[in-house]
Amino acid sequence: MTAPVEVSRRRAWLMAARPQTLPAGASPVILGTGLAVHEGVAAPLPALAALLGALLIQIGTNFANDYFDAVKGTDDPDREGFTRVTAGGLIEPGTVRRAMVGTYALAVVVGLYLVFVGGVPILVVGLSSIVAGVLYTGGPYPYGYYGLGDLFVFLYFGVVAVTGTYYVQAAASLPAVGPFPTGLPAGTLPPVAVVTSLAAAGLATAILVVNNVRDREDDAAAGKRTLAVIVGDFWSRVEFLAMVVLAYVVPVVLWGWFGLEASVLLPLVSLPLAVPVARTVLTGSAGEALNRALERTGQLFAIHSVLFAVGLAAPVVL
């Protein structure tokens, strides 16, 4: 998509930060907090810090992808999808790079409190999240260019984000856990947290799949071997369906296998939103149709997560 001829500086920075992607950073934290309420370990300050840290890492990763894709020549002003400010010449590459570093630095500052609460496990998670965000498109082996981006999103924007949010609240709430634990204290990461996180992992990955299906031909031409480039159009769309189905299977598993209350099935209310998005992706749509599907998948992620969190918290709150 060609950049507009004139874009204000403020508008350009908003485009670089990509606020439309922020629900992908917030949704796992909302879900992890809902589970913490259900399990009686909710802690407002760690939850808020986790949310702020997640959003900063999301924005920092957006800056990193914008910068590295441009300097590596993967993006150009005529790419499909939303305008990239570095490739489009709207903001100087060095300025975007400094914004990336500054945003990650703010995430580290927020993370200091979370490390005090959660200790070594959160230190490892926080630093690895930042490193993974940079190396996604940067460094000598940008793994997002070699088919590993889907795995990164599944783990960090799903499993790690939800379980990490739950963990810091449990670590702050459980009397037996003191400041800066060096290991994983008992009761801070139950199996139900890992299973719950798979719903967020599925929908976060589904967002990336739509993005990569839309950009598959351009990425292949630029030498960026995303998983969509490697496995092809058909299997990428099958992957999208599998990730969405996973998000709806998880609440059923928690209800039927783990014995949680029927309110945990509340995310199924969002199925009428998921069906038309899945239809768009599965019927071979391209271009602008996939841009709309990308936005709607992000909206579905947010709505599903909020409903899931409410369903988890309701039996305790009401």
Sequence and secondary structure as in RCSB ss.txt:
>XXXX:A:sequence
MTAPVEVSRRRAWLMAARPQTLPAGASPVILGTGLAVHEGVAAPLPALAALLGALLIQIGTNFANDYFDAVKGTD
DPDREGFTRVTAGGLIEPGTVRRAMVGTYALAVVVGLYLVFVGGVPILVVGLSSIVAGVLYTGGPYPYGYYGLGD
LFVFLYFGVVAVTGTYYVQAAASLPAVGPFPTGLPAGTLPPVAVVTSLAAAGLATAILVVNNVRDREDDAAAGKR
TLAVIVGDFWSRVEFLAMVVLAYVVPVVLWGWFGLEASVLLPLVSLPLAVPVARTVLTGSAGEALNRALERTGQL
FAIHSVLFAVGLAAPVVL
>XXXX:A:secstr
    S   HHHHHHHHH GGGHHHHHHHHHHHHHHHHHTT   HHHHHHHHHHHHHHHHHHHHHHHHHHHHTT  
 TT SSS  TTTTTSS HHHHHHHHHHHHHHHHHHHHHHHHHH HHHHHHHHHHHHHHHHTT SSS GGGBT HH
HHHHIIIIIIHHHHHHHHHHHHH TT  SS SS  TTSS HHHHHHHHHHHHHHHHHHHHHHHHTHHHHHHHT B
 HHHHH HHHHHHHHHHHHHHHHHHHHHHHHTS   GGGGGGGGGHHHHHHHHHHHHTT  THHHHHHHHHHHHH
HHHHHHHHHHHHHHHHH 
